[in-house]
């Protein structure tokens, strides 16, 4: 995905963890140079815990009451990771 500035994964859960191919791809993405925004199951154990414990992972606990407001926190976290408009030569919109 060389033309993507941010990788978005909607839900890393039990079924995704069963797929070794998916988990290998996820680790490659997390080790890469593009920010990854993903939802991940609350469930504890195994691969999910290893992903959550990475030093380069920022976790946001989303509750039904604040799920519409959490986007501002995510946006702020991403701002420092994305190149500026002049460095990227493109618009900053994602």
C-alpha positions as CSV (number, residue, x, y, z in Angstrom):
1,X,0.0,0.0,0.0
2,X,2.7,2.5,-1.0
3,X,0.2,5.3,-1.8
4,X,-1.5,5.3,1.6
5,X,-0.5,7.8,4.3
6,X,-2.6,6.1,7.1
7,X,-3.6,2.5,7.3
8,X,-7.1,1.9,8.8
9,X,-8.1,-1.5,10.1
10,X,-11.7,-2.0,11.4
11,X,-11.5,-4.5,14.1
12,X,-8.7,-6.9,15.0
13,X,-10.5,-9.5,17.0
14,X,-10.7,-13.3,17.6
15,X,-11.4,-14.3,14.0
16,X,-8.5,-12.1,12.6
17,X,-6.1,-13.7,15.1
18,X,-6.9,-17.1,13.7
19,X,-5.4,-16.1,10.4
20,X,-1.7,-16.3,10.5
21,X,-1.5,-14.4,7.1
22,X,-3.5,-11.5,8.6
23,X,-1.4,-11.4,11.8
24,X,1.9,-11.5,9.7
25,X,0.5,-8.6,7.6
26,X,-0.5,-6.7,10.8
27,X,3.0,-7.0,12.3
28,X,4.6,-5.8,9.0
29,X,2.2,-2.8,8.9
30,X,3.0,-2.0,12.6
31,X,6.7,-2.3,11.9
32,X,6.4,-0.1,8.9
33,X,6.7,3.7,8.6
34,X,3.0,4.5,8.1
35,X,0.6,5.1,11.0
36,X,-2.0,2.4,11.6
37,X,-5.4,3.3,13.1
38,X,-7.2,0.1,14.2
39,X,-9.9,-1.1,16.5
40,X,-8.8,-4.0,18.6
41,X,-10.8,-6.3,20.8
42,X,-10.8,-5.7,24.5
43,X,-10.3,-9.4,25.1
44,X,-7.0,-10.3,26.7
45,X,-4.4,-12.8,25.7
46,X,-2.1,-14.0,23.0
47,X,-1.4,-11.8,20.0
48,X,-3.8,-9.1,21.0
49,X,-1.9,-8.5,24.2
50,X,1.4,-8.4,22.3
51,X,0.0,-5.8,19.9
52,X,-1.4,-3.7,22.8
53,X,1.9,-3.8,24.7
54,X,4.1,-2.5,21.8
55,X,5.9,0.7,22.8
56,X,4.7,2.4,19.6
57,X,1.0,1.7,20.2
58,X,-1.4,4.3,21.7
59,X,-4.6,2.8,23.0
60,X,-7.8,4.7,23.3
61,X,-10.6,3.1,25.3
62,X,-13.8,3.9,23.5
63,X,-17.0,4.0,25.4
64,X,-20.5,4.4,23.8
65,X,-20.8,7.8,25.5
66,X,-17.6,9.3,24.1
67,X,-17.1,7.4,20.8
68,X,-18.0,10.5,18.7
69,X,-15.6,12.7,20.6
70,X,-12.6,10.2,20.6
71,X,-11.8,11.2,17.0
72,X,-10.2,14.4,18.2
73,X,-7.8,12.5,20.4
74,X,-6.9,10.2,17.6
75,X,-6.4,13.1,15.2
76,X,-4.0,14.8,17.7
77,X,-2.0,11.6,18.1
78,X,-1.7,11.3,14.3
79,X,-0.7,14.9,13.7
80,X,2.8,14.3,14.9
81,X,3.2,11.2,12.8
82,X,2.0,12.5,9.4
83,X,4.3,14.6,7.2
84,X,3.3,18.3,6.9
85,X,1.6,19.5,3.7
86,X,4.9,21.0,2.4
87,X,6.9,17.8,3.1
88,X,4.3,15.6,1.5
89,X,3.5,17.9,-1.4
90,X,-0.2,17.1,-0.8
91,X,-3.2,18.0,1.2
92,X,-3.2,16.8,4.8
93,X,-6.7,15.4,4.6
94,X,-6.9,11.6,5.2
